[in-house]
Amino acid sequence: MKTFPLKYHKTSEYLDYFNPKDWFNFLLEELNPTYSISRTIARIASIHLETKDTKTLVLRVNKNKLKFQAGQYLPVTVEINGKRITRYYSISSAPFETDIRITVKRQKAGLVSNFVHENLQLGDFVELGAPQGSFVLPEVLPSKFLFVVGGSGITPVYSILKTLQNQNFAGSVKLLYFSRIKEEIIFFSELNSLRTKFPSLDVEFLLTDEDSPGFRTGFFTREMLLELAPDFLERLTYLCGPGTLQESVKAIIPSEKLISENFQPFLKSSSKKDSKQVEVTLTKSHKTLLLNGEKTLLEELEDNGVYPQSGCRMGICHTCACTKKSGVVTNLQEGSESESGEETIQLCLSRAEENLELDI
């Protein structure tokens, strides 16, 4: 339910508050959380522990069914301490399957991933947004694929592999899956089962931090690639994993043969000009905060109890974009400072350098 607008708000905000569609949705959801004319609500039908820090949620959606392509991700909204918080997760189910599955790896300081692991239970509800992303199969399939993944990067790739198997793809599919240790391999048994049903699929599990019988050990290198996929230049390569793996693969495989998905931002380190606090005025909220300028604006606002809309937290989805009315920020992805005038910035990539006015 929306908060009633106070005296500082505009007339349009009062009218928005009394929107009949929103009130009708509210009444329907009071009767049953899955009843909604505009939102896609999903009930947690089952939970599977993939590794000690990774869970798969099987989500049964209401009548607002979601159509997606294998490899896409979607926004997932949960309520934490009265605040609606959104994060983006890859879909690990395939489009032909009945239920939606998302696979969530716990992050050390991850607000939502920790909430998922510690609080969500069978029968709870989450809200899902529209699937998106271009990490998908081409309209015309090539004869050969190569998938290079690391850690939780297997999530969208698993959806793609199941889709290829369901389509009876007869070409060659090679998967190189890097994990620190054997116990952290996500979908280990599922992938082994899939390759017994999918003769085109060849899976190679690689461990970077331990030696284990039956597993190859080592990081991605040109020599390894030539040994495991000597015809890699003939293959369309899909890459999903941490930044170090991304850099190694992109240094070898030509960009025209590569489709990549990266859910870790490449942030350039640059020191703040001085250590003084920065005054940030939020014009819509009528608040003024003192920030240290040591983290991204999104992180520092959340540290101060302000939760702007956000999603991927790494510059992909643009959910946290807002208007900076005045002041200077550093774009941590590009390592460059903004002008002092009005412009659109992404809170998850920006650090405050001097006093700011934000249209939040």
Helices and strands as residue ranges (DSSP letters): H 11-17, H 20-31, E 40-51, E 54-61, E 73-80, E 83-90, E 100-105, H 111-118, E 125-128, E 144-150, G 151-153, H 154-166, E 172-179, G 182-184, H 188-197, E 201-207, E 216-217, H 222-228, G 232-234, E 236-240, H 243-250, G 255-257, E 258-261, E 278-282, E 287-291, H 297-303, E 321-326, E 329-331, E 336-337, E 343-346, G 347-349, E 350-352, E 356-358
